[in-house]
């Protein structure tokens, strides 16, 4: 018991000085640098090329930044200002919102992956592997193909679908408790079933345009994302992040193990499901606007943990910066590598994430338990 107490005190001491952690500072600065370079490339290059100077003069144009009409367009969904030039439309209506949406999606997937890994004490856990992504994706696909008038409620629908999938996974894995292997196997089963239903829906879609749009969404894409998608995802993202940082102490206690947390007076199952609910909400906000993007929720927490350690607050902050850097830079590659053909960003994250996961398997003998 003394050993447990000592570990708890160490975690509390680490939490009190997280803002002076040099490794976290390195992650934040490095991630911001990657994000800045990616943003410069994203804004400046494409089918309509601009010089870097031209692009960033448009970004910092005072007439745009301080216009009430523009702010109404961004956040209230008003019509795009009719005085915009062609270059302003390209930068402000196509390229910049794609960066913002990519950053939000990357942050959501990364932090939700970290949450699922902590509550299951399983390094293999992620929204995708635990079936949450497929459950949320099935509901979103149904909405996109059959109930198009309800798209503004996509994050809520996705959260319901993800929650149902996670509850099914947990119920299948439960046998006098759960284990990392049982959770992963149950997630694979549930994800496979939900994924098969998704593919089956295509046989009932008559509109070719809707079918192509749904296929792009299943691949995970930021193509054609704009301010509307930002308005959809942002409130749910902010809510999830606020709730998440209120529970970092509980996350640290869960890392000690269910039995230890229970002996310290924590209602383990209630806390676990509350945190899972936050992870589902965060995942749903990402899936609703960008589709099924794999591996981000799996590999970013690994990368962050290797640099900053397992303290929950430090880990989540690291994921909050590394996730956007990874996804926005991957989207730049997806958009520019084969220009004018634009690949779904999910293809790039899969190409990067697969080899990294294999590297982890070869490097770590006890891959699985956190």
N, C-alpha and C positions, 0 to 999 in steps of 0.2 A: 504493500500500500504506500509505503514511503517513496518507493521508486516512481509510482504513478503520480504522487503528489509533486515530486521533483520535476517530472516531465511537464506537468500542468503549469508549474511555476515558470519553467523555462519558456513555455509557449506564451504565457502572459507577458514575460519580460521582453520577448521578441516582438510581440504585438505593440508594446508601448514604444518601441524604437524603430518601427517599420519604415518610417519616413527618412531614416538615416542609413538604410541598408544600401551599401554601395552596389551590390549585385542588382537590386531593384532599379537603382538609378541608371545602371548600364542598360538594362532592358528597356526602360522608358526612353532614354535618349536614342538608343539604337533603333527602336521601333518607330519613333517619331521621324528619324532620319530616313528610314526606308519608306515610310508613309509619304513624306514630303517629296522624295525623288519619284515615287510612283505617281503622285498627284501631278507633278510637273509633266511627266510623260503622258499621263492620261488626258490632261487638258490641252497639251500642245500638239499632239500627233494623232493622225487618223485619216479618214477619207478626205476630209477638208483640212489640210495642213495649215498650221499657224506657227510663226516663230515663237520661241519661248517668251520673248519680250512682248509680242502682240497678245499672246494668251494671258499673261499675267497682268497686263494693263487692263484687259477686259475683266479679269477677276476682281481687281481692286478699283474698278471704276466707281467713283463717288456718286455719280448720277444713279447708278444701280443700287449701291449699298445703302443709300439714305433715302430711297424712294418708298413712300408708303404704299404705292401701287404695287411695287415689286414684293414687298413684305406680305401684302394681302394675297398675292399669287403664290408665294412660297408656303404660307402656313394656313391660309383660309380657302385655298383652291379657286381663287378668282382667275379670270382669263389672263393669259400672258400679255404684258404691255404691248400695245400696237406700235410703239416707237422703237422697239428693239430692232437693231440691225441683224443681218444674217449671222455675222460673227457672234453677236451677243446671244442669239438663240442657240447656236451650237454650243457655246461654252456654258451658258446658264441653264439651258433646258435639257441638254443631253449629257454633257461630260461631267460637270460638277455634281449634279445630284447622284450620278452613278458612283462617284467617289464616296459621298456621304452614306448612301445606302450600303455600299460595300463595307464601309467601316462599321456601321451598326450591325450588319449581318455577321461579320467576323467577330466582333466583340460578343455578340449573343451566343454564337456557337462555341466559342472558346470558354467562356465562363460557365455555360451550361454543362459542357464536357467536364470541367473541373468539379462542378457540384456533384454530378453523377459518379465520378470517380471517388470522391470523398465519402458519399453516403453509402456506397457499395463496397468501399475499401478495395477497389478493383481497378487496376491500371488499364484494363481492356474496355472499361465502360465508356460509353459515349452516347449521345442522343441517337446516333445512327445504329450502333450495335445493339442497344437496348430496345429497339423497336419504336422509340418515341418519334423519330423522324418519319418512319413509314406510316404510323398511325395518324400523325398530323398531316402528312402528305396526302393520304387517302381522302380525308375530309376536305382539304383544300382543293384537290382535283375534282371531287364531286361538285364543290361550289363553283369552280371555274367552268365546268362543262354543263351543269344543269341548273344552277341557281345564280346566274351572272349578276342579278340585281342585288346580291348580298355581299359583294366583294369587300365592302367597307368593314365587314365584321370578320374578315378572314383570320386575324390573329386569335379572336375568341374561339372560332370554330376549330382552328388548328390546335389551340390549347386543349379543347375538349377531346379531340382525336388523339393527341399525344398522351393525355392523362389516361384515357381508356387503354391505350396500348401498354403504358407502363404498369397499370394495375393488373392487366392480364399477365404480363411478364412476371410481376412479383408473385402473383397467385400460382403460376406454374412452377416458379423456382422455390416456393415455400415448402419446406418439409422440416418442421421443428426448427425453423430459422432458414436463412439463405446462405449461399456460398458464392464466391466469385465465379466459379465454373458453371454452377446452375443458373445464375443470372445471365451469363453470356449465352449459354445454350438456349435458354428460354427466349432471350432477345432475338437470336438468330431465327428460331422457329416462328415467332410472332411477326418479325420483320419480313420473312419469306412469304407468309400467308398474306399480309397486308400488301406487299409488293405485287404479288400475283393478282390480287383484286384490282390494283391500280392498272396493271397491264390489260386486264380483261375489260376495263371500262372503255378502252380505245375501240373495241368492236361495236360500241353503241354510239359512237360519235359520227354524225353524218357530215358535219362541216369540216372540210379539210383545213381551213385556217385555224379553227379551234383545236384540231388534232395536232397540228404542228406547234401551236403555242403551248399546248399541254406537254408535248414531248420535250420541248426546250426547257420547260419548267421542271420536269422530272430529272433532267440532266443537271440542273442547278445553274442558273444563268442570271446575270445582271443586265442583260440586253434589254433595252427599252424601259429600264427603271427610271423613275423621275421623282418629282416632288410629291406626287400622290403616294407612292410607296414609302417615302420618308415620313409622311404624315400618318400613314397606317402603322408603321413599326415603332416610331419614336416614343409614343406614350407608354406602350407596353414594355419597351426596353428600359425606360427610366424607372418605371414601377418595379420591374424585376431587379434592377441594380440596387435600388434603395433597400428593398426587402433583403436582398442577398447580404449586404454589408452589415445589416442588423444581426445577422446570425453567424458571424465568423467565429465567435467563441464556441458556439454549439458545434460548428464544423470541426474545430480543433479537438473537442472532447470526443466526437464520433471517431476521429482517427485513432483514439486509444483502444477502440473495440467496443462492441455492443455491450458486453458484460461489464466492462469497466465503466462505461458511461452510465449504465443502469445503476451500478453500485454508488455512483456519485450523485444519484438522485435525478438524473435526466430521464424524462419520458421518451425513450429512444424512438419508438415507432412513430409517435406524433411528430417529433422533430424531423425524423427521416422523411416522412411524407410531406411535411411543410416545405422542406428544402427541395424535395423532388418536384413539388408544385411550382416552385420558383424556376427550377430548371426547365420544366415543361413550358412555362410561359415564355421564358427567354428563347427556347428553341422555336416555339410557335411564331414569335415575332420575326425570326429570321426566315423560316420556311414560307411564311405567308407572302413574302415579297421577293424571295430569291429562289425558291424551290429547294430541291434536295441536294445540298452540297455536302459531300462526304469528307471525312478525315480531319476537318478543321477541329471539331470537338474532341477528337482523339489525340492528335499529335501536338496541338498547341499546349495543353496542360502538361504533357510529357516534357516538352522543350522548356517550359517555364519552371517546372519542378527541378529540372536538372541544373538550372541556373540559380534560382532563388530559394530552393528548399520547399518544405511542405507546410510552413505556416500559412493558414488559410487566407488571411487578409493580404499578405504579400503575394501569395500565389494568384489570387483573384485579380489584384491590380496588375500583375504581370500579364495575365491572360487578357485583361482589358485593353492592353496596348499591343500585345503580340498578335492577337486575333485580327484586328483591322490591318496591321502591317502585312500579314501573310495574305489575307484575302484580296486586298486592293492591289498588291503587287502581282498576285496570280491573275487577277482580272486584266491587268495591263498586258501581261503575257498572252492571255486568251484573246484580247482584242487586237493586238498589234503584231503578234508573231506571224500570222498568216494573212495579214491585211491584203485585200478587203474582206476575206472570210473571217468571221468572228466565232471562235469556239466558246461553248459554255464554260464558265469558270470552274464548274464541277469536274470537267475533264482534266484541267490543270491540277487541281487539288488532289485528284486521284492519282495522277502521274507522279506528283511529288510525295504524297502521303503513303502510297504503297511501299516504295523502296525504304522510306524512313521507318515504317513499321517493321519491315523485315530486318532492318539494321538493329532495331530495338530487340527483336527476338534473338538475334545472334549475339548481341552484346550482353544481355541480362539473362542469368540462369533462372531467376525466380520471377520472371515476368508474370504479373497477374495481381498479386495483393499489394495494396498501397501500404 
